[in-house]
Amino acid sequence: MKKSFYLLIVLLLSACLPSGVQVPQSPLLSVLERKAGLIAFLGLDGNIYVTDQAASENIQLTKDASPPNEASSSVVIYQSPAWALDGNQLGFVRVEQNDSQLSSKVFVADIDAGTVKSVYSSESEHPFYLYWSPDDLNLGFLSSSAMGQTMLLQSVSVEGGERRVLDTGSPFYWSWAPDGKTMIVHRGAGDPTLGSRLSFLRMDDEVSEFGMEEIPASFQAPAWSPDGEYILLAHQTDDAREIILADSTGALIETIDTFNLNTAFAWAFDSEQYAYISGTELMETGTIGNLHVRDVASSEEILIEDKVVAFFWSPNGKKLAYFVPYVIRPETEGGEESSSTTLLLQLNMLDVGTGESQELFTFKPTEQFVSIIPYFDQYHQSTTIWSPDSNNLVLSFVTPEGQSGIAVVAASGQLEPRYIGDGLFAIWSWQ
């Protein structure tokens, strides 16, 4: 009773705080708050773990990770964790190198059953990105090809069996339709010299491809709305580069906006809203620029005029977490600027209902977290940093002492981030 009363007081006080003020988290809060979903993370030892937001119990899924060292010629690396929509199955990649021999496997862990099984293996094709089909029956993934000259889009059943090669291209982006049997793919990322094109893939007994007439503009991942009604694309006309809203067949419904350099976009999970970045600076990969938030049913817009580099919708569609990068040059002992630079990310939270935004947390991200930022429009569809109840986010950061760790950040902005353990990269389950 006393613990519950104390927790209630903490929550009531935090609800009354002025904007920008954060209170330290009580040790009791992580124990007493309602848990939502599971967090999968890559530990400092290179192994895959699963825990909850209180880190009350760590489930170790792998035990044989071995980073490079001079004492051994064998290296085992785990990477690319991705939750199925059921919140129970977790896919991940194992890469092993012995002397000059490299091999890769894709595993699926069933958390409830306590099993981990291999569903794909190869010594010539090496997966590096996983994206579950919406029906949780198949695991789509990108891999290198045997010759290393392009990427392969493949799919494998969670029960194992023969893999299916669906398509090839480089670079390669795709979005599943909600039926789990159709996807829209984008090869070449808007570069005609790379054979840039858009098409639909239908996966029946055989894979059927239906090309689109649209000429892709400078964007990466197409985005199918979660309800299956719409698709966000960017195409090139004779006069402009345009972000367009298309129906499920790819037919144009309306032009949303024009842009000069590049763009990236993603749907809210209720399919009623979407957001996009209009690039203001030329980049090799990714997009940085102004953030736009729009409603499908109206022309009203929320505009964040800042250097936004990535964003992630909350599951309930009411908030949008977005990141603004800062590059700093530490001073040397002599007071001069160092030649080395440090990247910091500022996490901001937009309340879509009010249009108000607040800064939550500025941090140095881990290399693993940084690696997904330029491709957030693709990762937004396959992974999430949000808790299923939309109350918290999980971030992977480096402490001032140089330690890589995992923190839970309250979306309200009224509690300090809570450190839940050491780790390199973490994602939350969808449920």
C-alpha positions, 0 to 999 in steps of 0.5 A: 500500500505504501509503495502504491501511494508513493508511486501515485504521488510521483505521478501526480507531481510529474503531471503538474510540472511546468514544461521542460522540468524533469524529476528523477525517477524513483527506483519504485517506478520501474517495478510498479508501473504497468509493463508494456511489451518486451525490449530486445537488445544487443549486449556489450558481449555481442549476444542477443537479450530480451527484457522488460522496461524494468529490466527485471529479468534478462532472457539470454537468447544467444551465448556464443558471440565472440568479437574480433581479437588477436587470440582467436581466428573465429568471430561470431557477431549477432545483428539486425534484431526485428520483432514480429507483430505478435510481440513474441517472435524475434528474428536476428542474424548470426555472422561467423568468420573462421579464417577466410570462411564467412557464413550467415544464419537467420534465427527466429526466437519464440519467447513464450516457447523458449526456443531459438531455431535457424530458418536460413543459412548461407556461406555466400549470401549474408543478410543484414536487414530483416522485415517481417510480413504483416501476417508473421508467417514469413521473414523478409530480408535483404542480403548480399549476393554471391558475387557481391554486386547487388542486393537480394530480397529474399523471404523465408517461412518462420517454419524454415524450408526453402528460401525464396528469392523475390527480387534484386537491386541496389540500393533496395527498399520495400513496403509490405501490404497488410495482406502479407502477400504483396509488396511495393519495391523501389530499386536504385533510390531515384538514381536513373544510372542505377536502374531506379524503378518502382514495381509491385511484387505478388507472392503466390505460387510464383512471384509476379512483378507489375511495373509502375509507370511512375519515374521515382524521384529522390527518396528511399522507402515507399510506405504502404498505409497500415490499413492498406488503402494508400501508398506514399511515393515520390515521383519525377515529373517534367517540372518537379519532384513530387510527394504523392498519395496513391491508392493501393494499385499505385494510381495517383490520388493527389500531389502532397508537396514538391521538394528540391533535394530529397524526401523521406516519409512514414505513416502513423499507425492509424493510417489517418496521418503521415509525416515527411521530411523535405531535405534542405541539405544534400546527403549521400544517404538519408534526409535532413530538413523540415518536418511536415505532419499532415492528415489524410482527410484535411490540408492542415499541416504542422511544420517543424522548421529544423534540421530533422534527420529521423522520426518515429510515430507513437503506436497511438498516433498522438505523438511523433518522436523526432531527432535533430543532430548536432556535431560538436568539437571537444576542446583540447587541453590547450583550449583549442578545438579538437580535429575529431567530432562527436555526433549528438542527437536531440530527441524531441516530442511533438504532440500532434493534437496541439502542435507543440513540441518539447525537447526530451533528451540530448545524447551521444548515440551508439554506432548501432543506433546511428546506423539506422538513422539515415534509413529510418523510413525503412526501419520505421516499418520493421522496428520501433523504439516506442513501447506498445502503450505509447508511454515510453521510448528506448534509446541506445546511447553512450555515457560521458564515461564512454559506456554504451547503455540502454535507457527508457525515456518517458514520452511525457518529458517529465521524468529523467531517462532511466538507465536499464542496463549496458548494451549497444542497440535496443528495440521495443516489441510491437505488442 
